[in-house]
């Protein structure tokens, strides 16, 4: 059996948590910015959005898994909800639950647009990914940024 220092494990878990958040935020910002720009073809951004959705949900799973691990590592040292840290923690949880719920809608919208595009070999004239999903990626990026801001407040005190 390999002996592993718990500090190394904690560092690995925290690194995976932050790397997953960076993928989620960076991808959402990149798609939001690229879908707002004038497009010569709507196929490439839609393929990028479809790819991002898979990466997003993998990263979201890692965020939840490592977040629970981080909470477990703190154990009884977690501050109560009546403290500034506790309030920030509760808000962060609410933001994450809202983000995941809104992301289901976004993922379904992207899947529907991709399905329509593959059936018609081009996007229907009435549906433009720039209008249909750019705002959803902006909301996603904003929610992730808010969760990151709350995490910074929690890490550095309130």
N, C-alpha and C positions, 0 to 999 in steps of 0.2 A: 504494500500500500504506500502511496506517495503522501508524504507529510506536506501540507500546504499551510503556510502562515495565513491566518484569517485576515490580516491586513492586506495581503496580496489579493485575496479573494474579494474583499470589500472594494479595493481599488479597481479591480476588473469589472465588478458589477457597476460601479459608478461610471467608469469609462464607457461601458456598453450603453448605459442610460443616456449619457450626454451625446454619444455618437448617434444613437437612434433619434434623439431630439434634433440634432443637426441635420440629419437626412430629411426628417419630416419638414422642418422649417425651411431649409434651403431649397428643397424640391418644390414646396408650395410657392415660395417667393419667385423662383425661376419660372414656373408655369404661369403664375399670375402676371408677371412682367411680359413673358413671351406671348401670351394669349391676348394681351391688350395692344400689342404692336400690330401694324398692318401685315397681313399674311399673304404670301403669294400662293401658298397651298395650305389647306387646313388638315391634310392627312398627317404630316409630320408632328404637329403639336398634339393631335389626337392620339397618335402612337405614344408620344412622350407621356401624355396624361395617363394612358392605360398602363404603361410601365410603372409610372409613379404610384398608381393605386396599389399595385402589388407590394411595392417597396414600403409604402406608407403603412399598410396593414401589418406587414412583418415587423416594422419598427414600432408600431403602436403596441403590438404584442410584447415586444421586448421592453418597451417603456413600462407597461403595466407589470410585467414580471419583475423587472429590476426595481421598480418603485415599491412593490410589495416587499422585495428583499431588503431595500433600504429602510423601510418602516420597521421590519422585523429586526434589523440590526440595531436600531435605536431602542426598541423594546420599551421598557418602563421609563426610559429617559425622555420619551415624547412629552412635550409640554401640553397642558390641557387647552381645550378650545377657548377658554376665557382669556388666554394670553394673546399677545400680538402674533406670535408664531403660530399658535393654534388657529387663529382667525385666517391667517394667510394660507395655512394648510387646508382648511375647509374650503376656502375660495378656489384654491388650486384644484382640489378634487372636483368641485362643481364645474370649473372650466374644462377639465379633462373629460368629464362625462358629457358635457355639452358638445365638445369638440368631436368626440367619438360618435355621438348621435348625428351631428351635422355631416360628419364624414361618410356615414352610411348613405345619406341623401346624395352627396357629391359623387360617391363611387357608383351609385345606381345611375345618376345622370350621365356620367362618363361612359358606363357600359351601354346605356341606351343609345347614346350618340355613336359609339363605335359600332354597335349592331346595325344602326340605320346606314352608316357610311359603308359598311361591308355589303349590305344588301343592294344598295344603289350604286356602288362604286364611286360615289361622290356624296358630299353632304347635301341634304335637301336645302333648297333656297331659303326656306323659312327657319332653318335651324343653323345658327352660327356658333361654333364652339367659343369664339371670342366673347360673345354675349352670354351664352348659356352657362359656361363653367368658369370663366375668368373671375367673376365675382365670388364664386364658391372657393376658389383657391385663395383669393384675398382674405375671405373670412377665415379660412383654415390657417393662413399665415398669421393673421391677427390673434386668433385664439391661442396658437402655439406661442407667439411672442408674449402674450399675457401670462400664460403658464410659466414661461421662462422668467419673466419679471417677478412673479410670485415666488419662484424657486430661489431667485437671488435674494429676495427679502428674507426668506426662510434661512438661507445659508449665512447671511450676514447680520441677522437680527433685525428687529423692528423698532 
